[in-house]
Amino acid sequence: MECKRLSTDIDFEQFAEVSSFSFGIKLDFNKKIIELIRKAEGRGKLSAFGVFEQDKLVSALIIFNFDMHFRNSILPMGGIAFVCSRPEYRGQGYIRYLLNKAIEIMNTNGQVVSTLYPFSINFYRKYGWELFETARFVKISASSIMDYDIKDYEFEILKSADEESIRFYNELVNYKYNLTLRDDWVWNNWILKSFNVGNLRESEIARQLIKVVKDDKIVALMPFVFYKDSEGKDRIRVEHIATKDKNNIKVCLNFLKKLSHQFSEFDIFLPMDLNINIFLKERTLKHEIKELAMLRVVNLEKLSGLQIGSDDFSLVIKVIDKNAPWNNGVFEIDCSNNVLNVLKSGKQPQLEMDIKAVALVFSGFLSLKDAINLKLVKKHTDIVVTENILPSETTFMVDFF
């Protein structure tokens, strides 16, 4: 059993074969995805690794290289995707070995956190990932959208992201949620490609970007997918309404309403802190709350310097991590002037948590106080933890991979 980076044509041909079976994708279509993956690897956007028995690829995965907004900082993040294995080798520890190797690789590469979209939440919890995102999926009718005067706005549908749009989006990354920085290659070869890995099973026609401009300045971006549903009807799915001002959501919705001669309904992906009903005449046709991405802290000490909106505190915390020994032990964690500091310590711990609870609390998915109340964090002393110490915040990630 050997883990190594995929590099040869034969390696990637095997990757296409194994992943095609694992995800139920037609091999010809999957080869196009693998071709895109190889191009992305050539640009340093990702790395593909596999476990081999001699020259036979048994299991494989991809590690994307992202820079993600986390609390109030931008952190290097490893995105795990395309985890697959040959069916005859399943249940023999190959995926366990590969995921543990991936954690080591990400740590070596300086990736502080890791995210993934799980096929099973419980499966990835065994390796230290924990749920850190829930989001709204809504379906609205065009006729339900409140009328709003949009004559002062200009709209342009882009097949590729222009320089101005990229600059606007990357400035927005620093504002809120868990968005990732995107350059022109990511936009034009991944986000706006019809065979994006996150949406393999839909009959996509186009992925495009709506640019909204007022007074010669971009005020919103709206990436969307035009696809045929299972009944052959034309559909639009809005993957993100990127704006700082919620008033611009009304503008974007009214642009969609102008397309009602072709599209009577729209699917929209939204963060939990945004209730779209305030912009509608009638309630949504469908409203689901879904558990989506999971997060793992790859290296706790590298969270030092993280900017975070929290009251000042100083805590001694014992952390348990079965898969990353460098995270095991007692840490003195303090926050001063909204900057976190993390150091190994020989002091007696006041709190104890496993690495999954670390992900919940430090991402903001749960506040430290809530995690204690839910018995996810054990108290060793009578220390008082207020709601403003490591508080919760809305987590939201839109990079489907």
C-alpha positions as CSV (number, residue, x, y, z in Angstrom):
1,M,0.0,0.0,0.0
2,E,1.5,3.3,-1.1
3,C,0.1,6.8,-1.3
4,K,1.4,9.1,-4.0
5,R,0.5,12.0,-6.2
6,L,-1.2,11.1,-9.5
7,S,1.1,12.2,-12.3
8,T,1.0,9.9,-15.4
9,D,-1.7,9.4,-18.1
10,I,-2.2,5.9,-16.8
11,D,-2.8,7.2,-13.3
12,F,-5.5,9.6,-14.5
13,E,-7.1,7.0,-16.8
14,Q,-7.4,4.8,-13.7
15,F,-8.8,7.7,-11.7
16,A,-11.5,8.3,-14.4
17,E,-12.4,4.6,-14.3
18,V,-12.6,4.3,-10.5
19,S,-14.4,7.6,-9.9
20,S,-16.9,6.9,-12.8
21,F,-18.0,3.7,-11.0
22,S,-18.0,5.4,-7.5
23,F,-20.2,8.3,-8.6
24,G,-22.3,6.7,-11.2
25,I,-21.0,8.9,-14.0
26,K,-20.8,7.9,-17.6
27,L,-17.1,7.2,-18.4
28,D,-16.9,9.5,-21.5
29,F,-18.4,12.4,-19.5
30,N,-16.1,11.7,-16.5
31,K,-13.1,11.8,-18.7
32,K,-13.9,15.4,-19.5
33,I,-14.0,16.2,-15.8
34,I,-10.7,14.4,-15.3
35,E,-9.2,16.4,-18.2
36,L,-10.4,19.6,-16.4
37,I,-8.8,18.4,-13.2
38,R,-5.5,17.8,-14.9
39,K,-5.6,21.4,-16.3
40,A,-6.4,22.7,-12.8
41,E,-3.5,20.7,-11.4
42,G,-1.2,22.3,-13.9
43,R,-2.3,25.7,-12.7
44,G,-1.6,24.8,-9.0
45,K,-5.3,24.8,-8.2
46,L,-5.4,21.3,-6.8
47,S,-3.5,18.0,-6.4
48,A,-4.7,14.5,-6.9
49,F,-3.5,11.6,-4.7
50,G,-4.1,7.9,-4.7
51,V,-3.3,4.7,-2.9
52,F,-1.7,2.1,-5.1
53,E,-1.2,-1.7,-4.9
54,Q,1.9,-1.9,-7.1
55,D,0.7,0.0,-10.2
56,K,-3.0,-0.4,-9.6
57,L,-4.9,2.6,-8.3
58,V,-7.1,1.5,-5.5
59,S,-8.5,4.7,-4.1
60,A,-8.0,8.4,-4.8
61,L,-9.1,12.0,-3.9
62,I,-8.4,15.6,-4.8
63,I,-7.2,18.4,-2.6
64,F,-8.2,21.8,-3.9
65,N,-6.1,24.8,-2.9
66,F,-8.4,27.6,-1.7
67,D,-8.0,30.8,0.3
68,M,-11.2,31.0,2.4
69,H,-12.8,33.7,4.5
70,F,-12.8,32.3,8.0
71,R,-14.1,34.4,10.9
72,N,-12.5,37.8,9.9
73,S,-9.4,36.4,8.2
74,I,-8.4,34.7,5.0
75,L,-6.9,31.2,5.6
76,P,-5.4,28.5,3.3
77,M,-8.0,25.8,3.0
78,G,-7.8,22.3,1.5
79,G,-11.0,21.2,-0.2
80,I,-11.4,17.4,-0.3
81,A,-13.3,16.0,-3.3
82,F,-13.7,13.0,-5.6
83,V,-13.0,10.5,-2.8
84,C,-13.4,7.2,-4.5
85,S,-12.2,3.6,-4.4
86,R,-12.5,0.4,-6.4
87,P,-15.5,-1.6,-5.1
88,E,-13.6,-4.8,-4.6
89,Y,-11.2,-3.0,-2.2
90,R,-13.8,-1.3,0.0
91,G,-13.9,-2.0,3.7
92,Q,-10.2,-2.9,3.8
93,G,-8.9,0.5,5.2
94,Y,-7.7,2.1,1.9
95,I,-9.9,5.2,2.3
96,R,-9.0,5.5,6.0
97,Y,-5.3,5.4,5.0
98,L,-5.8,7.9,2.2
99,L,-7.8,10.4,4.3
100,N,-5.2,10.3,7.1
101,K,-2.5,10.9,4.5
102,A,-4.5,13.8,3.1
103,I,-4.6,15.4,6.5
104,E,-0.8,15.1,6.7
105,I,-0.3,16.5,3.2
106,M,-2.6,19.5,4.0
107,N,-0.6,20.2,7.2
108,T,2.7,20.0,5.3
109,N,1.2,22.4,2.7
110,G,0.2,24.9,5.3
111,Q,-3.5,24.5,4.8
112,V,-5.0,25.4,8.2
113,V,-8.5,24.1,7.7
114,S,-10.2,21.7,5.3
115,T,-13.8,21.4,4.0
116,L,-15.7,18.8,2.0
117,Y,-19.2,17.9,0.9
118,P,-19.9,14.5,2.5
119,F,-21.8,11.6,1.1
120,S,-22.2,10.7,4.8
121,I,-21.7,13.1,7.7
122,N,-21.0,10.3,10.2
123,F,-18.3,8.7,8.0
124,Y,-16.2,11.9,7.8
125,R,-16.8,12.6,11.5
126,K,-14.5,9.6,12.2
127,Y,-11.7,11.6,10.6
128,G,-12.3,14.9,12.4
129,W,-14.5,16.7,10.0
130,E,-17.7,18.2,11.4
131,L,-20.8,19.9,10.0
132,F,-20.2,23.7,9.7
133,E,-22.8,24.8,7.2
134,T,-26.6,24.7,6.8
135,A,-28.2,26.7,4.1
136,R,-31.5,27.5,2.5
137,F,-32.7,26.1,-0.8
138,V,-35.8,27.9,-2.0
139,K,-38.0,27.7,-5.1
140,I,-39.9,30.8,-6.0
141,S,-42.3,31.7,-8.7
142,A,-41.6,34.6,-11.0
143,S,-45.1,36.0,-10.3
144,S,-44.4,36.1,-6.6
145,I,-41.5,38.6,-6.8
146,M,-42.4,42.1,-5.6
147,D,-42.1,44.8,-8.3
148,Y,-39.1,47.1,-7.8
149,D,-38.0,49.9,-10.1
150,I,-34.7,48.8,-11.7
151,K,-34.4,51.5,-14.4
152,D,-31.2,52.9,-12.7
153,Y,-29.4,49.6,-13.0
154,E,-27.6,47.9,-15.8
155,F,-27.4,44.2,-16.3
156,E,-24.9,42.2,-18.3
157,I,-24.8,38.4,-18.7
158,L,-21.2,37.2,-18.8
159,K,-20.0,33.9,-20.2
160,S,-16.7,34.6,-18.4
161,A,-15.8,36.8,-15.5
162,D,-14.2,40.1,-16.4
163,E,-11.5,41.8,-14.4
164,E,-13.9,44.2,-12.8
165,S,-16.2,41.3,-11.6
166,I,-13.3,39.4,-10.2
167,R,-12.1,42.4,-8.3
168,F,-15.6,43.0,-6.9
169,Y,-16.1,39.4,-5.8
170,N,-12.7,39.1,-4.1
171,E,-13.3,42.3,-2.2
172,L,-16.6,40.8,-1.1
173,V,-14.9,37.7,0.2
174,N,-13.4,39.7,3.0
175,Y,-16.9,40.9,4.0
176,K,-18.8,37.9,5.3
177,Y,-19.4,34.2,5.2
178,N,-16.9,31.6,4.0
179,L,-16.4,32.6,0.4
180,T,-13.0,31.8,-1.3
181,L,-10.9,34.1,-3.5
182,R,-11.2,33.4,-7.2
183,D,-9.0,34.4,-10.0
184,D,-9.9,34.5,-13.7
185,W,-8.9,30.8,-14.3
186,V,-11.1,29.6,-11.5
187,W,-14.1,31.6,-12.7
188,N,-13.7,30.8,-16.3
189,N,-12.5,27.2,-16.2
190,W,-14.2,25.9,-13.1
191,I,-17.1,28.0,-11.8
192,L,-18.5,28.7,-15.2
193,K,-17.8,25.3,-16.8
194,S,-20.9,23.2,-17.6
195,F,-19.4,20.0,-16.0
196,N,-18.6,21.5,-12.6
197,V,-17.9,18.6,-10.2
198,G,-20.6,19.7,-7.7
199,N,-23.4,19.3,-10.2
200,L,-22.6,16.2,-12.2
201,R,-26.0,14.7,-12.6
202,E,-27.9,17.7,-14.0
203,S,-28.4,18.4,-17.7
204,E,-26.7,21.7,-17.7
205,I,-26.9,24.0,-20.7
206,A,-24.9,27.0,-19.5
207,R,-23.2,28.5,-16.5
208,Q,-23.1,32.3,-16.6
209,L,-22.8,35.3,-14.4
210,I,-25.1,38.3,-14.1
211,K,-23.3,41.6,-13.4
212,V,-25.4,44.3,-11.9
213,V,-24.1,47.9,-12.2
214,K,-25.3,51.2,-10.8
215,D,-23.6,54.5,-11.4
216,D,-20.8,52.8,-13.2
217,K,-20.0,50.5,-10.3
218,I,-20.8,46.8,-9.7
219,V,-23.2,46.4,-6.9
220,A,-24.0,42.6,-7.2
221,L,-23.0,39.5,-9.0
222,M,-25.3,36.5,-9.5
223,P,-23.8,33.2,-10.8
224,F,-26.5,31.0,-12.2
225,V,-27.0,27.6,-14.0
226,F,-29.4,27.2,-16.9
227,Y,-30.4,23.5,-17.0
228,K,-33.1,21.1,-18.1
229,D,-34.9,19.3,-15.2
230,S,-36.0,15.7,-15.3
231,E,-39.2,16.7,-17.1
232,G,-37.3,18.6,-19.7
233,K,-38.3,22.0,-18.5
234,D,-36.0,25.0,-18.6
235,R,-34.7,25.9,-15.1
236,I,-32.4,28.5,-13.6
237,R,-30.6,27.8,-10.3
238,V,-29.0,30.9,-8.7
239,E,-25.9,29.7,-6.8
240,H,-25.2,32.9,-5.0
241,I,-26.4,36.6,-4.8
242,A,-23.1,38.3,-4.1
243,T,-23.7,41.7,-2.6
244,K,-23.1,43.7,0.6
245,D,-26.5,45.5,0.4
246,K,-29.6,43.4,0.8
247,N,-31.5,46.0,-1.2
248,N,-29.7,44.7,-4.3
249,I,-31.3,41.3,-3.8
250,K,-34.6,43.0,-4.8
251,V,-32.8,44.2,-7.9
252,C,-31.5,40.8,-8.8
253,L,-34.9,39.2,-8.3
254,N,-36.6,41.7,-10.5
255,F,-34.1,41.0,-13.3
256,L,-35.0,37.3,-13.0
257,K,-38.7,38.3,-13.2
258,K,-38.0,39.8,-16.6
259,L,-37.1,36.2,-17.8
260,S,-40.6,34.9,-16.8
261,H,-41.6,34.3,-20.4
262,Q,-39.1,31.4,-20.4
263,F,-38.7,30.6,-16.7
264,S,-41.7,30.5,-14.4
265,E,-39.7,29.3,-11.4
266,F,-36.3,29.9,-9.9
267,D,-34.2,27.9,-7.5
268,I,-32.0,30.0,-5.2
269,F,-29.2,29.0,-2.7
270,L,-29.2,31.3,0.3
271,P,-27.4,31.7,3.7
272,M,-29.4,31.1,6.9
273,D,-29.4,34.8,7.9
274,L,-31.4,35.8,4.7
275,N,-35.1,35.2,4.5
276,I,-36.2,35.8,0.9
277,N,-39.9,36.0,1.8
278,I,-39.5,39.7,2.6
279,F,-39.0,40.3,-1.1
280,L,-42.0,38.2,-2.2
281,K,-45.7,38.7,-2.5
282,E,-46.4,35.0,-1.7
283,R,-44.5,32.4,0.2
284,T,-41.9,30.3,-1.5
285,L,-43.0,27.3,-3.5
286,K,-40.4,25.2,-1.7
287,H,-38.1,25.9,1.3
288,E,-35.6,23.4,2.5
289,I,-32.8,23.7,5.0
290,K,-29.9,21.4,4.1
291,E,-26.8,20.3,5.9
292,L,-24.0,20.9,3.4
293,A,-20.3,21.4,4.0
294,M,-18.1,19.9,6.8
295,L,-15.0,21.4,8.1
296,R,-11.8,20.2,9.9
297,V,-9.1,22.2,11.6
298,V,-5.9,20.8,10.1
299,N,-3.6,22.6,12.5
300,L,-4.9,24.3,15.6
301,E,-1.7,26.2,16.4
302,K,-1.8,27.8,12.9
303,L,-5.1,29.6,13.9
304,S,-2.8,32.0,15.8
305,G,-3.3,35.4,14.3
306,L,-6.9,34.7,13.3
307,Q,-9.0,37.8,13.5
308,I,-12.3,37.1,15.3
309,G,-15.1,39.1,16.7
310,S,-15.0,38.0,20.3
311,D,-14.6,39.4,23.8
312,D,-11.1,39.1,25.2
313,F,-10.5,35.8,26.9
314,S,-7.8,33.4,28.1
315,L,-8.6,29.7,28.2
316,V,-6.6,26.5,28.7
317,I,-8.1,23.7,26.5
318,K,-7.3,20.1,26.1
319,V,-7.9,18.9,22.5
320,I,-8.2,15.3,21.4
321,D,-7.4,14.5,17.7
322,K,-7.0,10.8,16.8
323,N,-6.0,11.5,13.2
324,A,-3.6,14.5,13.6
325,P,-1.2,14.0,16.6
326,W,0.1,17.5,16.3
327,N,-3.3,18.7,17.5
328,N,-3.3,16.5,20.5
329,G,-2.6,18.0,23.9
330,V,-3.3,21.1,26.0
331,F,-3.3,24.6,24.4
332,E,-3.5,28.0,25.9
333,I,-5.8,30.0,23.7
334,D,-6.4,33.6,24.2
335,C,-8.0,36.5,22.4
336,S,-6.9,40.1,22.7
337,N,-8.3,43.0,20.6
338,N,-10.0,40.4,18.4
339,V,-6.9,38.5,17.5
340,L,-6.5,34.8,18.5
341,N,-3.3,33.3,19.9
342,V,-2.8,29.6,20.3
343,L,0.1,27.9,22.0
344,K,0.9,24.4,23.4
345,S,0.8,24.5,27.2
346,G,1.7,22.5,30.3
347,K,-1.1,24.0,32.4
348,Q,-4.1,22.2,33.8
349,P,-7.0,22.4,31.3
350,Q,-10.2,24.3,32.1
351,L,-12.0,22.8,29.1
352,E,-11.8,19.7,27.0
353,M,-13.0,19.0,23.4
354,D,-12.3,16.8,20.5
355,I,-11.2,18.2,17.1
356,K,-14.8,18.1,15.8
357,A,-15.9,20.4,18.6
358,V,-13.0,22.7,17.7
359,A,-14.4,22.9,14.1
360,L,-17.9,23.8,15.4
361,V,-16.7,26.5,17.8
362,F,-13.8,28.1,15.9
363,S,-15.8,28.3,12.6
364,G,-18.7,30.0,14.4
365,F,-21.2,27.3,13.6
366,L,-21.8,27.0,17.4
367,S,-20.8,29.4,20.1
368,L,-18.5,28.1,22.8
369,K,-21.3,28.6,25.3
370,D,-23.7,26.5,23.3
371,A,-21.1,23.8,22.7
372,I,-20.6,23.6,26.5
373,N,-24.4,23.5,27.1
374,L,-24.7,20.7,24.5
375,K,-22.0,18.7,26.3
376,L,-19.8,18.9,23.3
377,V,-17.2,20.6,25.4
378,K,-16.4,19.3,28.9
379,K,-15.7,21.8,31.7
380,H,-13.0,20.9,34.3
381,T,-13.5,24.0,36.3
382,D,-16.3,26.4,37.2
383,I,-15.2,28.9,34.6
384,V,-17.9,31.2,33.3
385,V,-18.2,31.4,29.5
386,T,-20.4,34.2,28.1
387,E,-22.1,34.2,24.7
388,N,-19.6,36.8,23.4
389,I,-16.6,34.5,23.9
390,L,-16.1,32.7,20.6
391,P,-19.6,33.6,19.5
392,S,-21.6,32.0,16.7
393,E,-22.0,33.5,13.3
394,T,-23.6,32.6,10.0
395,T,-21.4,30.2,8.0
396,F,-22.0,29.9,4.2
397,M,-19.8,28.4,1.5
398,V,-20.7,28.5,-2.2
399,D,-17.7,26.8,-3.8
400,F,-19.2,23.5,-4.8
401,F,-16.5,20.9,-5.6
